[in-house]
Amino acid sequence: RAADPCVLVIFGAAGDLTKRLLMPAIYNLAQVKLLAQNFAIIGVAHTQLGQDDFRSKLRQEIHEFATVSVDDGLWRTLEQRLYYLAGEFQDAKTYQKLQQLLVQVDQDCGTGGNYLFYLATGANFFCDIATQLGAAKLTQEDNGHWRRVIVEKPFGHDLDSARALNKTLGSVLTERQIYRIDHYLGKETVQNILVFRFGNGLFEPIWNRNNIDCVQITVAETVGVESRGNFYEKTGAVRDMVQNHLFQLLAMMAMEPPTSFEADAVRDEKSKLLRSIQPLDAQSVIRGQYGEGNLNNTQVVAYRCEPRVAQDSTTETFAALKLTIDNWRWADVPFYLRTGKRLPKRVTEIAIQFKQVPSLLFHQTPLEQLTPNLLVIRIQPNEGIWLQFGAKIPGPTIRMGAVEMDFCYADYFGSTTSTGYETLLYDCMIGDATLFQRADNVELGWQVVNPILEHWQTVPPPNFPNYTAGMWGPQAADDLLSRDGRQWRTPD
Ligand code: BG6
Protein backbone atom coordinates (compact mmCIF):
# COMPACT_ATOMS: atom_id res chain seq x y z
CA ARG A 1 0.00 0.00 0.00
CA ALA A 2 1.10 3.58 -0.60
CA ALA A 3 2.43 5.43 2.43
CA ASP A 4 0.37 8.03 4.29
CA PRO A 5 0.13 11.52 2.75
CA CYS A 6 2.79 13.70 4.33
CA VAL A 7 5.40 16.44 4.02
CA LEU A 8 8.98 15.29 4.38
CA VAL A 9 10.96 18.18 5.83
CA ILE A 10 14.68 17.63 5.30
CA PHE A 11 16.98 19.71 7.50
CA GLY A 12 20.34 19.84 5.74
CA ALA A 13 18.74 19.48 2.31
CA ALA A 14 21.69 21.07 0.52
CA GLY A 15 24.03 18.36 1.79
CA ASP A 16 25.42 15.08 0.53
CA LEU A 17 22.92 12.69 2.08
CA THR A 18 20.00 14.35 0.32
CA LYS A 19 21.47 14.17 -3.14
CA ARG A 20 23.23 10.81 -2.86
CA LEU A 21 20.67 8.76 -0.97
CA LEU A 22 17.46 10.46 0.08
CA MET A 23 16.32 11.80 -3.28
CA PRO A 24 17.25 8.63 -5.20
CA ALA A 25 15.33 6.63 -2.56
CA ILE A 26 12.30 8.95 -2.82
CA TYR A 27 12.42 8.63 -6.59
CA ASN A 28 12.51 4.81 -6.33
CA LEU A 29 9.53 4.87 -3.96
CA ALA A 30 7.62 7.11 -6.38
CA GLN A 31 8.39 4.75 -9.21
CA VAL A 32 6.89 1.74 -7.46
CA LYS A 33 3.94 3.88 -6.32
CA LEU A 34 4.69 3.55 -2.64
CA LEU A 35 4.52 7.30 -2.04
CA ALA A 36 1.15 8.85 -1.41
CA GLN A 37 -0.26 10.98 -4.22
CA ASN A 38 -0.36 13.72 -1.62
CA PHE A 39 3.30 13.91 -0.80
CA ALA A 40 5.68 16.88 -0.72
CA ILE A 41 9.19 17.75 0.38
CA ILE A 42 10.46 20.90 2.05
CA GLY A 43 14.22 21.30 2.06
CA VAL A 44 15.64 23.45 4.85
CA ALA A 45 19.26 24.58 4.87
CA HIS A 46 21.27 27.71 5.50
CA THR A 47 22.37 27.97 1.86
CA GLN A 48 20.57 30.91 0.22
CA LEU A 49 18.66 29.33 -2.63
CA GLY A 50 15.40 30.17 -4.34
CA GLN A 51 12.76 27.51 -4.81
CA ASP A 52 13.49 27.23 -8.53
CA ASP A 53 17.23 26.93 -7.86
CA PHE A 54 16.54 24.15 -5.39
CA ARG A 55 14.38 22.32 -7.90
CA SER A 56 16.92 22.58 -10.68
CA LYS A 57 19.76 21.57 -8.32
CA LEU A 58 17.86 18.41 -7.36
CA ARG A 59 16.97 17.77 -11.01
CA GLN A 60 20.64 17.78 -11.98
CA GLU A 61 21.59 15.66 -9.00
CA ILE A 62 18.95 13.01 -9.53
CA HIS A 63 20.37 12.39 -12.99
CA GLU A 64 23.75 11.86 -11.42
CA PHE A 65 22.76 9.77 -8.41
CA ALA A 66 19.58 7.88 -9.31
CA THR A 67 19.99 4.10 -9.18
CA VAL A 68 17.60 3.66 -12.13
CA SER A 69 17.14 5.64 -15.33
CA VAL A 70 15.07 8.73 -14.62
CA ASP A 71 11.71 9.14 -16.27
CA ASP A 72 11.26 12.86 -16.94
CA GLY A 73 7.49 12.77 -16.51
CA LEU A 74 7.71 11.13 -13.11
CA TRP A 75 10.46 13.49 -12.02
CA ARG A 76 8.41 16.53 -13.09
CA THR A 77 5.52 15.39 -10.90
CA LEU A 78 7.87 15.05 -7.96
CA GLU A 79 9.63 18.30 -8.72
CA GLN A 80 6.40 20.28 -8.49
CA ARG A 81 6.19 19.11 -4.91
CA LEU A 82 9.62 20.33 -3.85
CA TYR A 83 9.84 23.43 -1.70
CA TYR A 84 12.80 25.19 -0.15
CA LEU A 85 13.32 27.30 2.92
CA ALA A 86 16.62 29.03 3.64
CA GLY A 87 17.29 29.59 7.32
CA GLU A 88 19.54 28.98 10.30
CA PHE A 89 18.74 25.86 12.31
CA GLN A 90 19.17 27.69 15.62
CA ASP A 91 16.97 30.61 14.71
CA ALA A 92 13.35 30.57 15.92
CA LYS A 93 12.34 32.61 12.87
CA THR A 94 13.22 29.68 10.61
CA TYR A 95 10.57 27.62 12.39
CA GLN A 96 7.95 30.35 12.16
CA LYS A 97 8.55 30.47 8.43
CA LEU A 98 8.49 26.69 8.28
CA GLN A 99 5.12 26.66 10.04
CA GLN A 100 3.69 29.05 7.45
CA LEU A 101 5.18 27.11 4.57
CA LEU A 102 3.75 23.85 5.95
CA VAL A 103 0.26 25.35 6.04
CA GLN A 104 0.68 26.44 2.43
CA VAL A 105 2.05 23.04 1.32
CA ASP A 106 -0.80 21.26 3.11
CA GLN A 107 -3.20 23.40 1.07
CA ASP A 108 -1.34 23.01 -2.23
CA CYS A 109 -0.60 19.31 -1.97
CA GLY A 110 -3.30 17.94 0.34
CA THR A 111 -0.70 16.50 2.72
CA GLY A 112 -3.13 16.61 5.61
CA GLY A 113 -0.85 17.87 8.40
CA ASN A 114 1.38 14.79 8.61
CA TYR A 115 5.01 15.88 8.93
CA LEU A 116 8.17 13.81 8.84
CA PHE A 117 11.18 15.85 9.97
CA TYR A 118 14.46 14.38 8.80
CA LEU A 119 17.54 15.61 10.67
CA ALA A 120 20.18 15.20 7.97
CA THR A 121 22.45 17.89 9.40
CA GLY A 122 25.64 17.67 11.40
CA ALA A 123 24.99 16.03 14.78
CA ASN A 124 25.74 19.31 16.58
CA PHE A 125 22.37 20.65 15.35
CA PHE A 126 20.16 17.73 16.42
CA CYS A 127 19.31 19.11 19.87
CA ASP A 128 18.67 22.64 18.60
CA ILE A 129 16.40 21.51 15.79
CA ALA A 130 14.39 19.21 18.03
CA THR A 131 14.01 21.92 20.67
CA GLN A 132 12.97 24.52 18.10
CA LEU A 133 10.46 22.14 16.53
CA GLY A 134 9.02 21.55 19.96
CA ALA A 135 8.88 25.28 20.78
CA ALA A 136 7.09 25.95 17.48
CA LYS A 137 4.61 23.18 18.42
CA LEU A 138 5.46 21.36 15.22
CA THR A 139 5.92 18.08 17.08
CA GLN A 140 2.42 18.12 18.56
CA GLU A 141 0.05 15.53 17.18
CA ASP A 142 -3.65 16.37 17.18
CA ASN A 143 -6.73 16.10 14.97
CA GLY A 144 -5.59 12.71 13.76
CA HIS A 145 -2.37 13.76 12.07
CA TRP A 146 1.10 12.54 12.96
CA ARG A 147 4.48 14.17 13.53
CA ARG A 148 7.67 12.10 13.36
CA VAL A 149 11.38 12.84 13.52
CA ILE A 150 14.17 10.85 11.86
CA VAL A 151 17.56 11.26 13.49
CA GLU A 152 20.62 10.39 11.45
CA LYS A 153 23.82 9.07 12.93
CA PRO A 154 26.05 9.73 14.75
CA PHE A 155 23.66 9.41 17.67
CA GLY A 156 25.90 10.91 20.35
CA HIS A 157 29.64 10.86 20.75
CA ASP A 158 29.63 8.67 23.86
CA LEU A 159 27.19 7.38 26.44
CA ASP A 160 26.63 10.73 28.15
CA SER A 161 25.99 12.67 24.96
CA ALA A 162 23.67 9.93 23.65
CA ARG A 163 21.71 10.11 26.92
CA ALA A 164 21.56 13.89 26.68
CA LEU A 165 20.28 13.72 23.10
CA ASN A 166 17.67 11.14 24.06
CA LYS A 167 16.60 13.42 26.88
CA THR A 168 16.23 16.44 24.61
CA LEU A 169 14.28 14.46 22.04
CA GLY A 170 12.17 13.00 24.82
CA SER A 171 11.28 16.47 26.08
CA VAL A 172 9.46 17.35 22.84
CA LEU A 173 8.50 13.96 21.39
CA THR A 174 7.25 10.62 22.60
CA GLU A 175 9.48 7.61 21.90
CA ARG A 176 6.93 6.48 19.33
CA GLN A 177 7.60 9.61 17.26
CA ILE A 178 11.40 9.16 17.17
CA TYR A 179 13.08 7.18 14.38
CA ARG A 180 16.84 6.72 14.97
CA ILE A 181 18.39 5.58 11.72
CA ASP A 182 21.07 3.00 11.25
CA HIS A 183 21.27 2.63 7.49
CA TYR A 184 22.56 -0.95 7.81
CA LEU A 185 19.05 -1.95 8.84
CA GLY A 186 17.79 -0.72 5.47
CA LYS A 187 19.94 -3.25 3.65
CA GLU A 188 17.95 -6.17 2.28
CA THR A 189 20.56 -8.70 3.33
CA VAL A 190 20.55 -7.43 6.91
CA GLN A 191 16.79 -7.83 7.11
CA ASN A 192 17.21 -11.23 5.53
CA ILE A 193 19.18 -12.41 8.56
CA LEU A 194 15.88 -12.53 10.44
CA VAL A 195 14.09 -14.28 7.59
CA PHE A 196 16.92 -16.78 7.28
CA ARG A 197 16.89 -17.53 10.99
CA PHE A 198 13.19 -17.38 11.77
CA GLY A 199 11.60 -18.28 8.44
CA ASN A 200 13.36 -21.63 8.08
CA GLY A 201 13.13 -24.64 10.32
CA LEU A 202 16.62 -25.80 9.47
CA PHE A 203 18.99 -23.31 11.01
CA GLU A 204 17.59 -22.06 14.29
CA PRO A 205 17.93 -25.39 16.14
CA ILE A 206 21.69 -25.36 15.51
CA TRP A 207 22.12 -21.62 16.14
CA ASN A 208 23.76 -21.93 19.53
CA ARG A 209 26.80 -22.84 21.60
CA ASN A 210 26.29 -26.58 21.11
CA ASN A 211 27.03 -26.31 17.41
CA ILE A 212 28.74 -23.00 16.75
CA ASP A 213 32.44 -22.61 17.41
CA CYS A 214 32.81 -18.90 16.72
CA VAL A 215 31.35 -16.03 14.75
CA GLN A 216 33.29 -13.45 12.75
CA ILE A 217 31.74 -10.20 11.60
CA THR A 218 33.74 -8.18 9.09
CA VAL A 219 32.87 -4.76 7.70
CA ALA A 220 35.79 -3.85 5.47
CA GLU A 221 36.10 -0.76 3.31
CA THR A 222 38.67 0.12 0.68
CA VAL A 223 37.97 3.83 0.90
CA GLY A 224 40.02 6.00 3.18
CA VAL A 225 38.63 8.88 5.15
CA GLU A 226 37.80 10.74 1.90
CA SER A 227 36.92 14.38 2.51
CA ARG A 228 35.59 13.73 6.03
CA GLY A 229 38.82 14.25 7.95
CA ASN A 230 37.25 16.86 10.17
CA PHE A 231 34.44 14.59 11.27
CA TYR A 232 36.48 11.39 11.39
CA GLU A 233 39.26 12.83 13.55
CA LYS A 234 36.75 13.21 16.40
CA THR A 235 35.07 9.90 15.63
CA GLY A 236 37.23 6.91 14.70
CA ALA A 237 36.18 3.41 13.74
CA VAL A 238 34.59 2.38 17.05
CA ARG A 239 32.20 5.32 17.15
CA ASP A 240 31.65 5.43 13.39
CA MET A 241 31.03 1.73 12.79
CA VAL A 242 31.22 -0.59 15.80
CA GLN A 243 28.76 0.99 18.21
CA ASN A 244 26.09 1.13 15.52
CA HIS A 245 26.48 -0.91 12.32
CA LEU A 246 28.49 -3.83 13.72
CA PHE A 247 26.36 -4.09 16.84
CA GLN A 248 23.22 -4.10 14.69
CA LEU A 249 24.61 -6.99 12.65
CA LEU A 250 25.57 -8.74 15.87
CA ALA A 251 22.10 -8.24 17.34
CA MET A 252 20.33 -9.53 14.22
CA MET A 253 22.59 -12.56 14.18
CA ALA A 254 22.50 -13.41 17.86
CA MET A 255 19.26 -12.15 19.43
CA GLU A 256 16.52 -14.50 20.60
CA PRO A 257 13.44 -14.92 18.41
CA PRO A 258 11.10 -11.99 19.08
CA THR A 259 7.52 -12.79 19.97
CA SER A 260 6.37 -10.95 16.82
CA PHE A 261 7.75 -8.67 14.14
CA GLU A 262 6.35 -5.65 15.94
CA ALA A 263 8.81 -2.84 16.59
CA ASP A 264 9.02 -3.24 20.34
CA ALA A 265 9.16 -7.02 20.29
CA VAL A 266 12.23 -6.88 18.00
CA ARG A 267 13.83 -4.02 19.88
CA ASP A 268 13.29 -5.73 23.24
CA GLU A 269 15.31 -8.70 22.00
CA LYS A 270 18.07 -6.46 20.68
CA SER A 271 18.33 -4.76 24.02
CA LYS A 272 18.48 -8.08 25.85
CA LEU A 273 21.29 -9.18 23.59
CA LEU A 274 23.30 -5.97 23.99
CA ARG A 275 22.80 -6.18 27.73
CA SER A 276 24.29 -9.69 27.74
CA ILE A 277 27.61 -8.62 26.21
CA GLN A 278 30.32 -9.14 28.80
CA PRO A 279 32.35 -6.04 29.70
CA LEU A 280 35.11 -5.70 27.14
CA ASP A 281 38.61 -6.30 28.31
CA ALA A 282 41.13 -3.79 26.92
CA GLN A 283 43.35 -6.65 25.67
CA SER A 284 40.51 -7.83 23.47
CA VAL A 285 40.07 -4.59 21.59
CA ILE A 286 42.65 -3.74 18.96
CA ARG A 287 42.97 -0.39 17.24
CA GLY A 288 44.82 0.43 14.08
CA GLN A 289 45.51 3.31 11.74
CA TYR A 290 46.48 2.97 8.10
CA GLY A 291 49.79 4.06 6.71
CA GLU A 292 50.49 4.67 3.05
CA GLY A 293 50.31 1.69 0.76
CA ASN A 294 49.20 0.19 -2.46
CA LEU A 295 45.56 -0.67 -2.81
CA ASN A 296 44.27 -2.24 -6.00
CA ASN A 297 47.28 -0.92 -7.88
CA THR A 298 46.88 2.62 -6.62
CA GLN A 299 49.28 4.23 -4.23
CA VAL A 300 47.34 5.85 -1.37
CA VAL A 301 48.50 8.17 1.38
CA ALA A 302 48.61 7.48 5.09
CA TYR A 303 45.66 8.55 7.23
CA ARG A 304 47.85 11.20 8.84
CA CYS A 305 48.44 12.78 5.41
CA GLU A 306 44.75 12.98 4.52
CA PRO A 307 43.14 16.45 4.33
CA ARG A 308 42.09 17.90 7.70
CA VAL A 309 43.80 15.14 9.68
CA ALA A 310 46.46 15.89 12.31
CA GLN A 311 49.98 14.76 11.46
CA ASP A 312 50.20 13.01 14.81
CA SER A 313 46.58 11.84 14.86
CA THR A 314 45.71 9.04 17.28
CA THR A 315 42.32 8.34 15.69
CA GLU A 316 41.75 4.68 14.85
CA THR A 317 40.73 3.76 11.32
CA PHE A 318 40.52 0.08 12.22
CA ALA A 319 39.12 -1.79 15.18
CA ALA A 320 38.94 -5.48 15.98
CA LEU A 321 37.38 -6.93 19.09
CA LYS A 322 36.49 -10.15 20.74
CA LEU A 323 33.36 -10.25 22.77
CA THR A 324 31.33 -12.84 24.58
CA ILE A 325 27.64 -12.96 25.22
CA ASP A 326 26.66 -14.20 28.59
CA ASN A 327 23.45 -16.07 28.00
CA TRP A 328 22.32 -19.68 27.63
CA ARG A 329 22.53 -19.64 23.86
CA TRP A 330 25.99 -18.11 23.46
CA ALA A 331 28.03 -18.69 26.62
CA ASP A 332 31.68 -19.33 25.67
CA VAL A 333 31.20 -18.68 21.97
CA PRO A 334 33.62 -15.94 20.92
CA PHE A 335 32.34 -13.25 18.58
CA TYR A 336 35.13 -11.54 16.66
CA LEU A 337 34.26 -8.20 15.07
CA ARG A 338 36.46 -6.09 12.82
CA THR A 339 36.07 -3.02 10.67
CA GLY A 340 38.48 -0.72 8.96
CA LYS A 341 39.22 1.67 6.16
CA ARG A 342 41.78 1.04 3.42
CA LEU A 343 41.46 -2.74 3.75
CA PRO A 344 42.01 -4.92 0.66
CA LYS A 345 38.38 -5.17 -0.35
CA ARG A 346 34.96 -3.75 0.33
CA VAL A 347 33.09 -6.55 2.01
CA THR A 348 30.59 -6.98 4.82
CA GLU A 349 29.92 -10.51 6.00
CA ILE A 350 29.01 -12.65 8.96
CA ALA A 351 30.90 -15.94 9.04
CA ILE A 352 29.59 -18.65 11.33
CA GLN A 353 32.03 -21.44 11.99
CA PHE A 354 30.56 -24.69 13.25
CA LYS A 355 32.17 -27.12 15.67
CA GLN A 356 34.07 -30.11 14.37
CA VAL A 357 32.60 -33.59 14.51
CA PRO A 358 33.33 -35.29 17.84
CA SER A 359 35.35 -38.13 16.30
CA LEU A 360 36.52 -38.99 12.86
CA LEU A 361 35.64 -42.13 10.96
CA PHE A 362 37.89 -41.42 8.04
CA HIS A 363 41.38 -41.71 9.43
CA GLN A 364 43.12 -40.59 6.30
CA THR A 365 42.21 -37.00 7.18
CA PRO A 366 43.47 -35.82 10.56
CA LEU A 367 40.79 -34.01 12.50
CA GLU A 368 42.78 -30.79 12.70
CA GLN A 369 43.08 -30.72 8.90
CA LEU A 370 39.38 -31.06 8.36
CA THR A 371 37.88 -27.83 7.04
CA PRO A 372 35.13 -26.78 9.44
CA ASN A 373 31.58 -26.23 8.27
CA LEU A 374 31.20 -22.58 7.58
CA LEU A 375 28.14 -20.51 6.82
CA VAL A 376 28.79 -17.06 5.44
CA ILE A 377 26.09 -14.43 5.17
CA ARG A 378 27.35 -11.97 2.58
CA ILE A 379 25.78 -8.63 3.35
CA GLN A 380 27.54 -6.72 0.55
CA PRO A 381 28.63 -6.79 -2.22
CA ASN A 382 27.69 -9.98 -4.09
CA GLU A 383 24.85 -10.43 -1.61
CA GLY A 384 24.11 -14.02 -0.76
CA ILE A 385 24.70 -16.97 1.55
CA TRP A 386 27.47 -19.53 1.23
CA LEU A 387 27.85 -22.86 2.95
CA GLN A 388 30.98 -24.94 3.10
CA PHE A 389 30.95 -28.62 4.04
CA GLY A 390 33.02 -31.76 3.56
CA ALA A 391 32.58 -34.25 0.71
CA LYS A 392 34.31 -37.42 -0.38
CA ILE A 393 36.90 -36.82 -3.02
CA PRO A 394 36.26 -39.47 -5.69
CA GLY A 395 38.69 -42.37 -5.57
CA PRO A 396 39.25 -45.80 -4.03
CA THR A 397 40.14 -44.46 -0.59
CA ILE A 398 38.09 -42.15 1.56
CA ARG A 399 39.51 -38.68 1.44
CA MET A 400 37.59 -35.56 2.35
CA GLY A 401 37.64 -32.19 0.73
CA ALA A 402 35.74 -28.95 1.28
CA VAL A 403 32.95 -28.13 -1.17
CA GLU A 404 30.49 -25.26 -1.21
CA MET A 405 26.91 -24.27 -1.92
CA ASP A 406 26.31 -20.70 -2.91
CA PHE A 407 23.11 -18.66 -3.04
CA CYS A 408 23.44 -15.31 -4.82
CA TYR A 409 20.66 -12.77 -4.47
CA ALA A 410 21.22 -11.51 -8.00
CA ASP A 411 20.58 -14.98 -9.49
CA TYR A 412 17.12 -15.14 -7.96
CA PHE A 413 16.01 -11.56 -7.69
CA GLY A 414 18.18 -9.60 -10.16
CA SER A 415 20.52 -6.86 -9.06
CA THR A 416 19.15 -4.43 -6.57
CA THR A 417 18.47 -0.82 -7.43
CA SER A 418 17.74 0.08 -3.85
CA THR A 419 19.81 2.61 -1.92
CA GLY A 420 18.74 1.05 1.38
CA TYR A 421 16.84 4.20 2.38
CA GLU A 422 13.62 3.26 0.57
CA THR A 423 12.48 0.82 3.25
CA LEU A 424 13.50 3.14 6.04
CA LEU A 425 11.67 6.17 4.62
CA TYR A 426 8.61 4.13 3.73
CA ASP A 427 8.49 2.53 7.18
CA CYS A 428 8.55 5.97 8.79
CA MET A 429 5.71 7.12 6.60
CA ILE A 430 3.59 4.16 7.66
CA GLY A 431 4.67 4.38 11.30
CA ASP A 432 6.63 1.13 11.55
CA ALA A 433 9.68 1.57 13.78
CA THR A 434 10.88 -2.06 13.65
CA LEU A 435 14.04 -1.16 11.73
CA PHE A 436 14.88 1.84 13.90
CA GLN A 437 16.78 2.03 17.12
CA ARG A 438 14.99 2.67 20.36
CA ALA A 439 16.61 4.94 22.97
CA ASP A 440 17.74 2.02 25.11
CA ASN A 441 19.26 0.17 22.11
CA VAL A 442 21.53 3.11 21.34
CA GLU A 443 22.52 3.66 24.95
CA LEU A 444 23.30 -0.02 25.46
CA GLY A 445 25.59 0.04 22.42
CA TRP A 446 27.45 2.99 23.89
CA GLN A 447 27.60 1.31 27.27
CA VAL A 448 29.59 -1.55 25.74
CA VAL A 449 32.22 0.58 23.98
CA ASN A 450 32.41 3.50 26.41
CA PRO A 451 34.93 1.95 28.83
CA ILE A 452 37.28 1.19 25.93
CA LEU A 453 36.98 4.69 24.52
CA GLU A 454 37.71 6.09 27.98
CA HIS A 455 40.65 3.75 28.42
CA TRP A 456 42.10 4.81 25.08
CA GLN A 457 42.05 8.41 26.26
CA THR A 458 44.49 7.49 29.00
CA VAL A 459 46.96 5.23 27.14
CA PRO A 460 48.81 6.25 24.01
CA PRO A 461 47.92 4.23 20.93
CA PRO A 462 50.30 1.61 19.60
CA ASN A 463 52.78 2.85 17.01
CA PHE A 464 50.43 4.47 14.55
CA PRO A 465 50.32 3.90 11.63
CA ASN A 466 50.37 0.19 12.36
CA TYR A 467 48.95 -1.25 9.16
CA THR A 468 49.73 -0.65 5.56
CA ALA A 469 46.84 0.43 3.36
CA GLY A 470 45.76 -2.64 1.45
CA MET A 471 46.40 -5.07 4.36
CA TRP A 472 43.83 -6.68 6.66
CA GLY A 473 44.65 -4.44 9.64
CA PRO A 474 47.47 -4.59 12.19
CA GLN A 475 49.30 -7.72 13.32
CA ALA A 476 47.66 -7.39 16.73
CA ALA A 477 44.30 -8.17 15.14
CA ASP A 478 45.65 -11.49 13.88
CA ASP A 479 47.23 -12.18 17.26
CA LEU A 480 43.85 -11.64 18.91
CA LEU A 481 42.56 -14.75 17.15
CA SER A 482 45.73 -16.79 17.12
CA ARG A 483 45.76 -16.61 20.93
CA ASP A 484 42.54 -18.63 20.70
CA GLY A 485 43.96 -21.00 18.06
CA ARG A 486 41.88 -19.37 15.33
CA GLN A 487 42.38 -17.07 12.40
CA TRP A 488 40.38 -14.50 10.53
CA ARG A 489 38.69 -15.76 7.46
CA THR A 490 39.84 -14.01 4.30
CA PRO A 491 36.64 -12.97 2.54
CA ASP A 492 36.47 -14.20 -1.06
C1 BG6 B 1 28.76 5.31 7.57
C2 BG6 B 1 30.11 5.71 8.08
O1 BG6 B 1 27.83 5.24 8.62
O2 BG6 B 1 28.84 4.04 6.95
C3 BG6 B 1 31.13 5.71 6.95
O3 BG6 B 1 30.05 7.00 8.67
C4 BG6 B 1 31.12 4.40 6.23
O4 BG6 B 1 32.43 6.00 7.46
C5 BG6 B 1 29.71 3.99 5.83
O5 BG6 B 1 31.93 4.53 5.07
C6 BG6 B 1 29.66 2.58 5.28
O6 BG6 B 1 28.40 2.33 4.79
P1 BG6 B 1 28.16 1.28 3.60
O7 BG6 B 1 26.68 1.24 3.43
O8 BG6 B 1 28.92 1.81 2.41
O9 BG6 B 1 28.74 -0.01 4.08
Boltz pocket constraint, residues with backbone or C-beta under 6 A from the ligand:
constraints:
  - pocket:
      binder: B
      contacts: [[A, 153], [A, 221], [A, 240]]
      max_distance: 6.0
